[in-house]
Amino acid sequence: MKTNALSVANYFIELAARDHKPIHLLGLVKRVYIAHGFALALLGRGLLDERFDRVEAWKYGPVIPSVYHSFKQYKAGPITGKTVVMEWDEKTGKPQFETPELKDKDAKKIVDIVWRRYLNYSDSELVTLTHMKGTPWDMCFVKDENVMIPGVLTEDYYKRLVERVAKKNGIKWDGRI
């Protein structure tokens, strides 16, 4: 299975379970988006499957609807399990159920970095981060509409963020990892 938002979300859930750190829907959705942004900046490719995943500007920040809808049953409670998807087996014509798994090593590195970096951020702090002036959400949000956030805005924002952090720490960054 290709890297997609659900495989990234499931990997975050795996990391949360490993570290005995509860993860909630709002924090999961934000972390998947942030990881996608850093992947665009550092790898030159995102973590979403454009056939199924898109980023939208919702009231509480950037949301990938496939992640939201796959985990919304947990409401404000901790997420206790990975999501499963149904796909049709072309040979048998029968449904098969699969747990999306993040296999790409570079994508996993990005998610690991985001997990460690934002481990102790509350969900509301993550909302604040993604709502700041100049963020892609800020540029796209329209009240009562779920406007798509173009990947180019996310990529540009996270590239500038990486450049600022590198410069602040005296690191010469050439745009690659």
DOPA-687045 format. One record per residue (C-alpha): residue in one letter; x, y, z. Coordinates in steps of 0.02 Angstrom, whole numbers, plus 32768, in hexadecimal, padded with zeros to 4 digits. Layout:
<recs>
<rec sefi="a" east="X" north="Y" up="Z"/>
...
</recs>
This chain:
<recs>
<rec sefi="m" east="8000" north="8000" up="8000"/>
<rec sefi="k" east="803D" north="80AF" up="7FD5"/>
<rec sefi="t" east="806B" north="812E" up="8058"/>
<rec sefi="n" east="7FCC" north="818D" up="8081"/>
<rec sefi="a" east="7F7F" north="81F1" up="810E"/>
<rec sefi="l" east="7F37" north="8155" up="8162"/>
<rec sefi="s" east="7FDE" north="80FA" up="8162"/>
<rec sefi="v" east="802C" north="8195" up="81B2"/>
<rec sefi="a" east="7FA0" north="81A0" up="8232"/>
<rec sefi="n" east="7FB2" north="80E8" up="825E"/>
<rec sefi="y" east="806D" north="80FF" up="8277"/>
<rec sefi="f" east="804D" north="8192" up="82EE"/>
<rec sefi="i" east="7FD5" north="8121" up="834E"/>
<rec sefi="e" east="805D" north="809C" up="8356"/>
<rec sefi="l" east="80D9" north="811C" up="839A"/>
<rec sefi="a" east="805A" north="815A" up="841B"/>
<rec sefi="a" east="803C" north="80A8" up="8457"/>
<rec sefi="r" east="80F7" north="8084" up="845E"/>
<rec sefi="d" east="8115" north="8120" up="84C8"/>
<rec sefi="h" east="8077" north="810A" up="8532"/>
<rec sefi="k" east="8040" north="81B7" up="84FB"/>
<rec sefi="p" east="7F86" north="81CC" up="84D4"/>
<rec sefi="i" east="7F5F" north="8217" up="842A"/>
<rec sefi="h" east="7EB8" north="8268" up="8401"/>
<rec sefi="l" east="7E62" north="828E" up="835D"/>
<rec sefi="l" east="7E8F" north="8347" up="835A"/>
<rec sefi="g" east="7F46" north="8326" up="8381"/>
<rec sefi="l" east="7F50" north="8296" up="8305"/>
<rec sefi="v" east="7F08" north="82FD" up="8277"/>
<rec sefi="k" east="7F81" north="838C" up="829B"/>
<rec sefi="r" east="8019" north="831A" up="82A8"/>
<rec sefi="v" east="7FF0" north="82C4" up="8202"/>
<rec sefi="y" east="7FE4" north="836E" up="81AF"/>
<rec sefi="i" east="8085" north="83AE" up="81FE"/>
<rec sefi="a" east="80E1" north="830F" up="81C9"/>
<rec sefi="h" east="809E" north="8326" up="8119"/>
<rec sefi="g" east="80DF" north="83D9" up="8119"/>
<rec sefi="f" east="818C" north="83A7" up="8154"/>
<rec sefi="a" east="8192" north="831A" up="80D4"/>
<rec sefi="l" east="816A" north="8397" up="804A"/>
<rec sefi="a" east="81F6" north="8408" up="8087"/>
<rec sefi="l" east="827A" north="8384" up="80AD"/>
<rec sefi="l" east="8255" north="82F7" up="8033"/>
<rec sefi="g" east="8208" north="8359" up="7FA4"/>
<rec sefi="r" east="816D" north="82EB" up="7FAE"/>
<rec sefi="g" east="80DB" north="82E2" up="8024"/>
<rec sefi="l" east="8091" north="8256" up="808A"/>
<rec sefi="l" east="7FE6" north="8259" up="803A"/>
<rec sefi="d" east="7F9E" north="81F2" up="7FAE"/>
<rec sefi="e" east="7F52" north="8275" up="7F3C"/>
<rec sefi="r" east="7ECE" north="81F9" up="7F00"/>
<rec sefi="f" east="7E7F" north="81F1" up="7FAD"/>
<rec sefi="d" east="7ECB" north="8275" up="801E"/>
<rec sefi="r" east="7EBC" north="8331" up="801E"/>
<rec sefi="v" east="7ED9" north="83B8" up="809E"/>
<rec sefi="e" east="7E4B" north="842E" up="80C8"/>
<rec sefi="a" east="7E41" north="84CA" up="8134"/>
<rec sefi="w" east="7DC1" north="84A5" up="81BB"/>
<rec sefi="k" east="7D92" north="850B" up="8254"/>
<rec sefi="y" east="7E16" north="84B8" up="82C1"/>
<rec sefi="g" east="7EA0" north="84BB" up="8240"/>
<rec sefi="p" east="7EDD" north="8451" up="81B0"/>
<rec sefi="v" east="7E84" north="83AA" up="81A5"/>
<rec sefi="i" east="7E9B" north="8313" up="8136"/>
<rec sefi="p" east="7DE7" north="82D4" up="812A"/>
<rec sefi="s" east="7E19" north="821D" up="8113"/>
<rec sefi="v" east="7E71" north="8222" up="81BC"/>
<rec sefi="y" east="7DE6" north="8281" up="8212"/>
<rec sefi="h" east="7D5E" north="820B" up="81D5"/>
<rec sefi="s" east="7DC3" north="816F" up="81FB"/>
<rec sefi="f" east="7DDA" north="819E" up="82B2"/>
<rec sefi="k" east="7D46" north="8211" up="82DD"/>
<rec sefi="q" east="7CF0" north="8187" up="833F"/>
<rec sefi="y" east="7D6E" north="81A7" up="83CB"/>
<rec sefi="k" east="7D2B" north="825A" up="83DD"/>
<rec sefi="a" east="7D95" north="82AF" up="8465"/>
<rec sefi="g" east="7DD1" north="820A" up="84B0"/>
<rec sefi="p" east="7E78" north="81B7" up="8493"/>
<rec sefi="i" east="7E8A" north="8153" up="83F2"/>
<rec sefi="t" east="7EA3" north="809E" up="8420"/>
<rec sefi="g" east="7EB7" north="8048" up="8379"/>
<rec sefi="k" east="7EF2" north="805A" up="82C7"/>
<rec sefi="t" east="7E7A" north="8071" up="8237"/>
<rec sefi="v" east="7E54" north="7FE9" up="81BA"/>
<rec sefi="v" east="7E20" north="8003" up="8105"/>
<rec sefi="m" east="7DBF" north="7F93" up="808F"/>
<rec sefi="e" east="7E01" north="7F74" up="7FE1"/>
<rec sefi="w" east="7DBD" north="7F04" up="7F59"/>
<rec sefi="d" east="7E28" north="7E70" up="7F2A"/>
<rec sefi="e" east="7E2C" north="7E78" up="7E6C"/>
<rec sefi="k" east="7E48" north="7DBD" up="7E5A"/>
<rec sefi="t" east="7DBD" north="7D7E" up="7ECB"/>
<rec sefi="g" east="7D47" north="7E13" up="7EC0"/>
<rec sefi="k" east="7D36" north="7E0D" up="7F7D"/>
<rec sefi="p" east="7D5D" north="7E92" up="7FFC"/>
<rec sefi="q" east="7DFB" north="7E86" up="8060"/>
<rec sefi="f" east="7E27" north="7EE9" up="80FA"/>
<rec sefi="e" east="7ED1" north="7F36" up="8112"/>
<rec sefi="t" east="7F23" north="7FA1" up="8197"/>
<rec sefi="p" east="7F80" north="802E" up="813E"/>
<rec sefi="e" east="8036" north="8025" up="8170"/>
<rec sefi="l" east="80BF" north="80A5" up="8156"/>
<rec sefi="k" east="8150" north="8048" up="8104"/>
<rec sefi="d" east="81B6" north="80D1" up="80B1"/>
<rec sefi="k" east="8253" north="80EA" up="811B"/>
<rec sefi="d" east="8266" north="81A4" up="80F5"/>
<rec sefi="a" east="81AE" north="81C3" up="811B"/>
<rec sefi="k" east="81C3" north="8167" up="81C0"/>
<rec sefi="k" east="8258" north="81D5" up="81EB"/>
<rec sefi="i" east="81F0" north="8271" up="81CF"/>
<rec sefi="v" east="8161" north="822E" up="823A"/>
<rec sefi="d" east="81DD" north="81FC" up="82C3"/>
<rec sefi="i" east="8226" north="82AD" up="82C2"/>
<rec sefi="v" east="8179" north="82FC" up="82CB"/>
<rec sefi="w" east="8145" north="8285" up="8356"/>
<rec sefi="r" east="81DD" north="82AF" up="83C0"/>
<rec sefi="r" east="81D4" north="836A" up="839B"/>
<rec sefi="y" east="811B" north="837D" up="83C4"/>
<rec sefi="l" east="810B" north="82F1" up="8445"/>
<rec sefi="n" east="80E1" north="8363" up="84D6"/>
<rec sefi="y" east="8075" north="83DF" up="8476"/>
<rec sefi="s" east="7FBE" north="83DE" up="84A7"/>
<rec sefi="d" east="7F3B" north="83D4" up="8420"/>
<rec sefi="s" east="7F0F" north="848B" up="843C"/>
<rec sefi="e" east="7FC7" north="84BC" up="842A"/>
<rec sefi="l" east="7FCD" north="8460" up="8383"/>
<rec sefi="v" east="7F30" north="84BC" up="834C"/>
<rec sefi="t" east="7F83" north="8561" up="837C"/>
<rec sefi="l" east="801F" north="8533" up="8318"/>
<rec sefi="t" east="7FBC" north="850A" up="827C"/>
<rec sefi="h" east="7F4E" north="85A7" up="828F"/>
<rec sefi="m" east="7FDB" north="8626" up="8297"/>
<rec sefi="k" east="7FDC" north="86B9" up="8221"/>
<rec sefi="g" east="802F" north="8689" up="817E"/>
<rec sefi="t" east="800C" north="85CE" up="818B"/>
<rec sefi="p" east="7FBA" north="8576" up="80F8"/>
<rec sefi="w" east="7F1D" north="8564" up="8162"/>
<rec sefi="d" east="7F1B" north="8620" up="8182"/>
<rec sefi="m" east="7F2A" north="8643" up="80C7"/>
<rec sefi="c" east="7E9D" north="85CC" up="8097"/>
<rec sefi="f" east="7E1E" north="85C7" up="8124"/>
<rec sefi="v" east="7D6E" north="8603" up="80FB"/>
<rec sefi="k" east="7CEC" north="85F8" up="8185"/>
<rec sefi="d" east="7C6C" north="856D" up="816A"/>
<rec sefi="e" east="7CCB" north="8526" up="80D4"/>
<rec sefi="n" east="7D4A" north="849A" up="80C7"/>
<rec sefi="v" east="7DC1" north="84EB" up="804D"/>
<rec sefi="m" east="7E4F" north="8481" up="8006"/>
<rec sefi="i" east="7EFE" north="84B4" up="803C"/>
<rec sefi="p" east="7F6F" north="84A3" up="7FA2"/>
<rec sefi="g" east="800B" north="843B" up="7FBE"/>
<rec sefi="v" east="8078" north="84C5" up="7F78"/>
<rec sefi="l" east="8045" north="8537" up="800A"/>
<rec sefi="t" east="806E" north="84B0" up="8088"/>
<rec sefi="e" east="8114" north="8487" up="8035"/>
<rec sefi="d" east="8148" north="853F" up="802E"/>
<rec sefi="y" east="8117" north="855D" up="80E3"/>
<rec sefi="y" east="8178" north="84C7" up="8125"/>
<rec sefi="k" east="8210" north="84EC" up="80B8"/>
<rec sefi="r" east="8217" north="859B" up="8102"/>
<rec sefi="l" east="8201" north="8552" up="81B1"/>
<rec sefi="v" east="8292" north="84D7" up="8197"/>
<rec sefi="e" east="82FE" north="8564" up="8152"/>
<rec sefi="r" east="82DA" north="85D3" up="81EA"/>
<rec sefi="v" east="8302" north="8547" up="8264"/>
<rec sefi="a" east="83A1" north="8519" up="8207"/>
<rec sefi="k" east="83DB" north="85CE" up="8202"/>
<rec sefi="k" east="83B2" north="85E7" up="82BB"/>
<rec sefi="n" east="841C" north="854F" up="82E5"/>
<rec sefi="g" east="84AC" north="857E" up="8271"/>
<rec sefi="i" east="848A" north="84F0" up="81F9"/>
<rec sefi="k" east="84A4" north="8509" up="8140"/>
<rec sefi="w" east="840E" north="84B6" up="80EE"/>
<rec sefi="d" east="840F" north="8498" up="8032"/>
<rec sefi="g" east="835B" north="845F" up="8028"/>
<rec sefi="r" east="837C" north="83A5" up="8039"/>
<rec sefi="i" east="8392" north="8325" up="80C3"/>
</recs>
